[in-house]
Amino acid sequence: MARRRVPRAVFDYLDGGAEGEVTLRENCRAFEDLTFRPRHAVALAECDLRTRALGLDLSLPVMLAPVGYSRLMHPGGEVAAARAAGRAGTAYILSTVSGHKLEHVQAASAGPVLYQLYLMGGRAAAEAAIERARVAGFAGLVVTIDTAVAGIRERDHRNGMKELVGPDVLPKVPFVPEILRHPGWLLGFLRDGGIQPLPNVVIPGQGPMPLLDVAAALAASTVTWEDLEWIRAAWRGPIVVKGVLTAEDARRAVDEGAAAISVSNHGGRQLDGVQASVRALPEVVAAVGTRVEVWMDGGIRRGADVVKALCLGARAVLCGRAYAYGLAAAGEAGVDRTLEILRADLDRTLRLLGCPSVAALDRSYLNVPKSWQ
Ligand SMILES: Cc1cc2nc3c(=O)[nH]c(=O)nc-3n(C[C@H](O)[C@H](O)[C@H](O)COP(=O)(O)O)c2cc1C
């Protein structure tokens, strides 16, 4: 539905990955290497899907990942996604690259909202956003460490995505007819004011950062382990490090004070050729799983994927594209539907496994290939 509803340039921005998209494909495919070991002939009155992540009570072990500029997919964007997450009893993580003010996103949701931090715009801009997020009552800070520069997403280049978000959109003939074929999307986009600067990246003396500056700003403001110290001091709350793929980085993140880690390759949008997130999960769980919560994201498309990640030791997962497709297809109702599908999948998979709760999932429910041990 999303593919039909939005212009190709927008769909490809959402759907695509870096370079040859090897990691993007592998994120989903790797789940196929794991097979279930069910316990049959077990009657379960109820399956308990609840979990606790970062001290937050969640009605299901799936949170919504930060997805930059969701407002391009639907005017409701980040506000719609946060509201749907809250309604489903789970958490929403707001990207720094948000089209909506962080205060509005927090106020819209009945559930917890976390803030994902990039340092674009420099330390002063980041400190201002951290302070606003703290005052607004955000439940955690997610620091993404895999974006030293923006990955090259070749589909975006082919589609002229840079021009689409720039001021010179009209003369770019190849994709203008494509956009005109989606009048519903176009009307919503124009009514929403078109592309606007980023309201949560406010550079002192300059104001909100224009969307076009994002790639250069990311490259100019790589987050380092040393930065975690002042980020922690400014935030004064729990920090999640997102983008860990090795035991070494996991240990370093914990030593620097992370309360949780998200094993992630950014949905295959950054360094192409790294292994699937779920494949990296056992290594990270073995390294730090007794000290902090381990989350993962990348390739979650069905409830069965969530169950497999939990069997390998993840406390919860984040989904990105799965809900972004819903948002592009039908706005807030589409995100509601995504979460309903995942919840129904989870319940059914647990019943078919003969497992009473997500908390009871462990490796005994999985065949894990020898090479993964
Ligand atoms: C369109 C899009 C934009 C994204 N923007 C961000 C972002 O701004 N910050 C971030 O940390 N991760 C971002 N991500 C990565 C997601 O948070 C998450 O790691 C990834 O989508 C998980 O893979 P999945 O899409 O297979 O679920 C983005 C992902 C997509 C698809």
The ligand as an ORCA input file, in Angstrom:
! r2SCAN-3c Opt
* xyz 0 1
  C      13.613      6.002      6.471
  C      14.496      5.687      7.650
  C      15.054      6.726      8.380
  C      15.849      6.442      9.503
  N      16.338      7.477     10.255
  C      17.045      7.214     11.387
  C      17.474      8.269     12.233
  O      17.196      9.428     11.986
  N      18.203      7.938     13.328
  C      18.515      6.631     13.650
  O      19.179      6.396     14.656
  N      18.093      5.626     12.874
  C      17.362      5.871     11.762
  N      16.922      4.842     10.979
  C      17.248      3.458     11.370
  C      16.165      2.873     12.271
  O      16.127      3.517     13.513
  C      16.394      1.365     12.510
  O      17.702      1.157     12.972
  C      16.151      0.532     11.254
  O      15.084      1.049     10.497
  C      15.851     -0.908     11.652
  O      15.695     -1.705     10.540
  P      14.259     -2.078      9.901
  O      13.861     -0.913      9.090
  O      14.568     -3.285      9.096
  O      13.301     -2.340     11.051
  C      16.108      5.106      9.868
  C      15.532      4.062      9.125
  C      14.728      4.334      8.035
  C      14.106      3.198      7.284
*
